[in-house]
Amino acid sequence: MTTFELVLVGFGHVAQRFVTLLEEQRAALARERIAVRVVGVATRRHGAASAVRGLDAAALINRVARGERIGRSREERPAADFIADVAAANDAARERRLIVVETTTLDITRGQPAIEHVRAGLASGAHVITANKGPVAFAYHALAAAASRADRRFLFEGAVMDGVPIFNLVRETLPAVTILGFRGVVNSTTNFILTAMEQGQPFAEALSEMQAMGIAESDASLDVDGWDAAAKTAALANVLLDARLTPRDVERVGISAELGRPAMEARAAGRRLKLVARAAREDGRITARVAPEELPDDDLLAGLEGQQNAIILHTDLLGEVAVVQRGAGLTQTAYALLSDLITIGRDVNGPRGLRGRPPARRARSRARPDRTL
Ligand SMILES: NC(=O)c1ccc[n+]([C@@H]2O[C@H](COP(=O)([O-])OP(=O)(O)OC[C@H]3O[C@@H](n4cnc5c(N)ncnc54)[C@H](OP(=O)(O)O)[C@@H]3O)[C@@H](O)[C@H]2O)c1
């Protein structure tokens, strides 16, 4: 059994659900020979707390719910310094047992300070898992290289389609397959609003529902203006198509109340209006776009209701491979973090051995001097 020590950077909806899910899944984690202890929590306005022997995370959730601070102020110290301090205070980093869980607010302009949090974690000897799209949308290649140099994992399954495997699916189960492009519906809030407007529900009312459920981003314009989908498109393109995009490089058209009538008319005509994200490699360069598209009824994406998402991968060897997410919510996002944690646990624990090793290391260890085909 390995006890992983967690530093939670960001302690909002996602991190709190992750903490309760850890407790609920304690038996499943034990089967993986994983135990966990929260040794640090940092927020922006609610202070920070750390304890080498572990914090009572449930008590911290109650404090935040009551509007109280969880610990001392860290106004003068950025969270990156907090990560370094916590890492220095115990042995877990050296033993590959420290994990930074990054769930701060998405910054759509630069992906910061989340990128610095990831860098600080890796530089301190921690693995980093995140549900924040910023780091992978703005700095994937640099952070993957930093993780490889540090011999630690940087995992981000929750950045796109919550816990439904998309990055894991390609990395773990599609060896030798080249992804040529993808298209999908990747933002739950806008699909919910478009579906609601087809039924005549006003835009603002549908958006309020998503905000009340904690599904919409704290700044709703990130969803409705297409920025969240653009960040996911950049993240997917960077990882799956080896692109060097940021969300600003993705051509982007959002949704608004004016689409209410076209959405109803499309539905009446047997078609559906969807906010479609797409990217492809064309003539050696990557093009990426997010925009409302009217789809024929028999298109897989047209069948998505409410908060449902889907991605269709275009591949060289398998044709189209589709992944559909029928239920989205905080549990699914928290599950993404849980699955990343278990990936690291399997990596560290062995003897399941090479299953979770970073690709570069695996390639090196398998290199042979012969020329046998
Ligand atoms: N909610 C979802 O369903 C969902 C789904 C997929 C991905 N995500 C992503 O997951 C992340 C977290 O989402 P959420 O819904 O949990 O957000 P949230 O409820 O707004 O929580 C954000 C947390 O980050 C903290 N924070 C912000 N800036 C910080 C900084 N510079 N240093 C330290 N802490 C900082 C906040 O502290 P204060 O409260 O003190 O300000 C808060 O604890 C976001 O990147 C989001 O895009 C969310």
The ligand as a Gaussian input file, in Angstrom:
#p B3LYP/6-31G(d) Opt

LIG

0 1
 N      -17.141000      22.631000     -12.528000
 C      -17.025000      21.706000     -13.486000
 O      -17.963000      20.945000     -13.750000
 C      -15.727000      21.544000     -14.239000
 C      -15.641000      20.555000     -15.215000
 C      -14.418000      20.350000     -15.876000
 C      -13.351000      21.174000     -15.586000
 N      -13.480000      22.171000     -14.656000
 C      -12.302000      23.011000     -14.367000
 O      -11.872000      22.729000     -13.037000
 C      -11.346000      23.913000     -12.442000
 C      -12.071000      24.157000     -11.115000
 O      -13.455000      24.336000     -11.347000
 P      -14.435000      24.624000     -10.119000
 O      -15.805000      24.513000     -10.657000
 O      -14.020000      23.828000      -8.941000
 O      -14.074000      26.180000      -9.826000
 P      -14.426000      26.990000      -8.517000
 O      -15.521000      26.351000      -7.760000
 O      -14.570000      28.407000      -8.951000
 O      -13.093000      26.861000      -7.618000
 C      -11.874000      27.419000      -8.005000
 C      -10.920000      27.320000      -6.831000
 O       -9.647000      27.818000      -7.239000
 C       -9.176000      28.746000      -6.252000
 N       -8.243000      29.664000      -6.894000
 C       -8.471000      30.513000      -7.910000
 N       -7.331000      31.172000      -8.233000
 C       -6.370000      30.709000      -7.398000
 C       -4.990000      30.991000      -7.210000
 N       -4.373000      31.901000      -7.983000
 N       -4.305000      30.329000      -6.240000
 C       -4.931000      29.421000      -5.465000
 N       -6.237000      29.102000      -5.594000
 C       -6.955000      29.744000      -6.538000
 C      -10.425000      29.377000      -5.717000
 O      -10.173000      29.999000      -4.455000
 P      -11.251000      31.062000      -3.834000
 O      -12.554000      30.320000      -3.694000
 O      -10.660000      31.417000      -2.528000
 O      -11.324000      32.165000      -4.831000
 C      -11.322000      28.144000      -5.605000
 O      -10.996000      27.435000      -4.434000
 C      -11.518000      25.044000     -13.463000
 O      -10.310000      25.231000     -14.145000
 C      -12.596000      24.507000     -14.389000
 O      -12.460000      25.025000     -15.698000
 C      -14.625000      22.359000     -13.962000

